[in-house]
Amino acid sequence: MSNVKRGFVIFIGANWMCDTAVAQPVALTLDYPPASLRAGEQGAVKFRVALNRSGEPTKCEIVESSGYPRLDQATCRQIKASGRFKPAVGEDGRAMTSEYTGVLRWKLPAPPLPTPPDSASE
């Protein structure tokens, strides 16, 4: 079993209106890119995703870069692979295609706290 250190990803939603409906994120699983962890890369990525009537991503584009191509690419790759959204609903009550714009903040984990010295051995 691998003991991979993972960073944190904070999803900052920015509901995007689509006529009379709003698409909303339901589930998203993201893994911090290992090369970005090693390189100390972190930042916010603004993205726009096209959704089908089932709320599945069909297209993703970067609206504002984090400044790190690996994080930008990982954002869209992982949103398309694992993102699920509540589909937008039209006035007729039926699900419809839509878009969603949001921000993902890739944040490195805090370094571990130093272990206090054993006072019994002093």
Secondary structure, DSSP 8 states (H G I E B T S, - for coil): -------EEEEEEE--EETTEE-EEEE------HHHHHHT--EEEEEEEEE-TTS-EEEEEEEE--S-HHHHHHHHHHHHHH-EEE-EE-TTS-EE-EEEEEEEEEE-----------GGG-
